[in-house]
Amino acid sequence: MLKVEKLNQYYGGSHILRDVSFEAKVGEVTCVLGRNGVGKSTLLRCLMGQLPARSGKISWQGVSLNGLTPHARVARGVAYVPQGREIFARLTVEENLKMGLARFSGRAGREIPDTVYDMFPVLKDMAQRRGGDLSGGQQQQLAIGRALISQPSLLILDEPTEGIQPSIIKEIGAVIRSLAVRGEMAIVLVEQYYDFAEALADRYVVMSRGEVVQAGAGSAMATDGVRELLAI
């Protein structure tokens, strides 16, 4: 599992993450929820190594990730889909996907697995289109596909529904659920769209002002009053 213990981070004099602790298990979707500015994206950047943790511990499958570069974390099976997607607009869909093959060598490092196209058929249809020509929803599918090509055992997604039409939100939700059901990876999903999170979460974590203020089973989100917590 992913285990985060008493994680702290600062921006200048501002204490952004305050003793954040939670776990995410293989075969489950762990949703991290909270309003804008509570530290959710900062948390994910720390998990991925883009920001060094000021204090605390991040471990994956019993091995500490503290001090490892983002590239080294990818090599250990961690993949990240950032907020805003960050695809390469001037590269084709196929070229964008091949960026996810960087951790492999030989023949496996040159070919895009059919499973990615099976999950997102539009990417195969548009393989030679430039990434910048895709709609926002298609770009999000491309960003997720690129992450999955690295065959991660830990998938981290930062607000994958942001600015996306409902039909594609539904498709992305189905893919996330199917990945969890396979039991081969842990999924950490940061989300503001409550209904999307409630439909997917096996476990939830609510953050406020840089702290975890509530956590529990996804099936209990309604009775635990999570929607109300997000509105406060």
JORAJO-V405076 format. One record per pair of residues at least 24 apart in sequence whose ideal C-beta (glycine too) atoms are under 6 Angstrom apart, sorted by the first residue. I is the first residue (numbers start at 1). J is the second residue. Records with the same first field share a line. If there is no record, write none. Layout:
BEGIN
I: J + J
END
This chain:
BEGIN
1: 25
2: 60 + 154 + 186
3: 59
4: 58
5: 56 + 57
6: 56
7: 53 + 56
8: 54 + 55 + 56
9: 42 + 46 + 54
10: 54
16: 42 + 210
17: 42 + 210
18: 210 + 211
20: 212
22: 205
24: 186 + 188
25: 186
26: 186
27: 183
28: 202 + 203
29: 180 + 187 + 189 + 200 + 201 + 202
30: 188 + 203
31: 189 + 191 + 197 + 201 + 204
32: 190 + 205
33: 197 + 206
34: 207 + 208
38: 207 + 208
39: 207 + 210
40: 190 + 207
41: 83 + 158
44: 156 + 158 + 190
47: 156
48: 80
49: 73
60: 154
74: 103
75: 103
77: 152 + 153 + 154
78: 154
79: 147 + 150 + 152 + 155
80: 156
81: 143 + 144 + 147 + 157
82: 158
83: 158 + 159
85: 139 + 140 + 143
87: 131 + 139 + 142 + 143
88: 131
89: 131 + 132
91: 131
92: 128 + 130
93: 123 + 126 + 127 + 129 + 142
94: 127
96: 131 + 142 + 146
97: 145 + 146 + 149
99: 146
100: 146 + 149 + 150
101: 149
103: 150
116: 145 + 148 + 149
119: 175
120: 145
136: 163 + 164
137: 164 + 165 + 168
140: 164
152: 185
153: 185
154: 186
155: 185 + 187
156: 188
157: 189
158: 190
159: 190
161: 193 + 196
176: 200
194: 227
END
